[in-house]
Amino acid sequence: MWPPTLDEVQVDLRSRGDTEEFAVDEEQLQQVLNAAVAFVERVHAGAFNFDNESGADVPDVPDDIRLGTIRLARRWHERRRSPDGLVDMGELGSSRIPAFDPDIERLLRIGRFAPPVVA
């Protein structure tokens, strides 16, 4: 069933042990999830049954796209704390956060994992 829910994103945050992150503003997290869903629908327009129509000519949204959308929303939510790409790690100093995640790109079939396009 499409789209992923706010509860699924919260479960994903909890599974990572982010108890502090779990106490976030649900409205803010929903906004990030809505943006991730819109991005995935735009990138894969016409490829999957995003409208959940029975008897559609395109396949239902697969589990990897669904999980990738949840993880993308979580990543965007976490990056709000590090707009400059750095996160403070206390005594360990700062750490750079890469602008992309190859696992999410693989799940969503984007970036270098996108299928070839014939123009």
C-alpha positions as CSV (number, residue, x, y, z in Angstrom):
1,M,0.0,0.0,0.0
2,W,1.3,3.4,-1.0
3,P,2.4,5.9,0.5
4,P,4.4,5.0,3.6
5,T,3.0,6.3,6.8
6,L,4.4,8.5,9.6
7,D,4.3,5.5,11.9
8,E,6.6,3.6,9.6
9,V,9.1,6.4,9.7
10,Q,8.9,6.6,13.4
11,V,9.5,2.8,13.7
12,D,12.5,3.2,11.5
13,L,13.9,6.0,13.7
14,R,13.3,3.8,16.8
15,S,15.0,0.8,15.2
16,R,18.2,2.8,14.9
17,G,18.1,3.6,18.5
18,D,17.4,7.3,18.0
19,T,15.2,7.8,21.1
20,E,16.0,11.5,21.0
21,E,15.0,11.6,17.3
22,F,11.8,9.7,18.1
23,A,10.6,12.6,20.2
24,V,10.5,14.9,17.2
25,D,7.6,17.1,16.2
26,E,5.3,14.8,14.2
27,E,4.2,17.7,12.0
28,Q,7.7,18.3,10.9
29,L,8.4,14.6,10.3
30,Q,5.2,14.4,8.2
31,Q,6.3,17.3,6.1
32,V,9.6,15.5,5.4
33,L,7.8,12.3,4.6
34,N,5.4,14.1,2.2
35,A,8.4,15.6,0.4
36,A,10.1,12.2,0.1
37,V,6.9,10.6,-1.3
38,A,6.5,13.4,-3.8
39,F,10.1,13.0,-4.9
40,V,9.8,9.2,-5.4
41,E,6.5,9.6,-7.3
42,R,8.1,12.2,-9.6
43,V,11.2,10.2,-10.2
44,H,9.2,7.0,-11.0
45,A,6.2,8.6,-12.6
46,G,4.4,6.0,-14.7
47,A,6.5,3.1,-13.5
48,F,4.5,2.0,-10.5
49,N,0.9,2.0,-9.3
50,F,1.1,4.9,-6.9
51,D,-2.6,5.4,-6.9
52,N,-3.4,1.9,-5.6
53,E,-5.8,1.3,-8.5
54,S,-6.9,-2.3,-9.0
55,G,-6.2,-3.7,-12.4
56,A,-3.6,-1.0,-13.2
57,D,-1.2,-1.6,-16.2
58,V,1.8,-0.9,-14.0
59,P,3.0,-3.0,-11.1
60,D,2.3,-2.1,-7.4
61,V,5.1,-0.2,-5.6
62,P,7.7,-2.8,-4.6
63,D,9.0,-3.1,-1.0
64,D,12.4,-1.7,-1.9
65,I,10.9,1.5,-3.2
66,R,8.7,1.8,-0.1
67,L,11.7,1.2,2.3
68,G,13.9,3.6,0.3
69,T,11.2,6.3,0.7
70,I,11.1,5.7,4.4
71,R,14.9,5.9,4.7
72,L,15.0,9.0,2.5
73,A,12.5,10.8,4.7
74,R,14.6,9.8,7.8
75,R,17.8,11.0,6.2
76,W,16.3,14.3,5.2
77,H,15.0,14.7,8.7
78,E,18.4,14.0,10.2
79,R,20.2,16.3,7.8
80,R,18.2,19.3,9.1
81,R,20.6,19.3,12.0
82,S,23.6,19.6,9.7
83,P,22.9,22.0,6.9
84,D,26.6,22.5,6.2
85,G,27.2,18.8,6.0
86,L,29.0,18.5,9.4
87,V,27.7,17.0,12.6
88,D,29.2,17.7,16.0
89,M,30.3,14.5,17.8
90,G,31.3,16.0,21.1
91,E,34.8,15.0,22.2
92,L,35.4,13.2,18.9
93,G,35.1,16.5,17.0
94,S,33.1,17.0,13.8
95,S,32.2,14.4,11.2
96,R,31.2,15.0,7.6
97,I,27.9,13.7,6.4
98,P,27.9,12.8,2.7
99,A,25.3,14.4,0.5
100,F,24.0,11.0,-0.7
101,D,23.5,7.5,0.6
102,P,24.3,4.7,-1.8
103,D,22.0,2.3,0.0
104,I,19.0,4.6,-0.4
105,E,20.0,5.2,-4.0
106,R,20.1,1.5,-4.6
107,L,16.6,1.0,-2.9
108,L,15.1,3.8,-4.9
109,R,16.9,3.0,-8.2
110,I,18.2,6.5,-8.6
111,G,21.6,8.1,-9.2
112,R,24.1,5.6,-10.4
113,F,21.6,2.8,-9.7
114,A,19.0,4.1,-12.1
115,P,18.2,2.0,-15.0
116,P,19.6,3.1,-18.4
117,V,17.4,5.5,-20.4
118,V,17.3,5.4,-24.2
119,A,16.5,8.9,-25.6
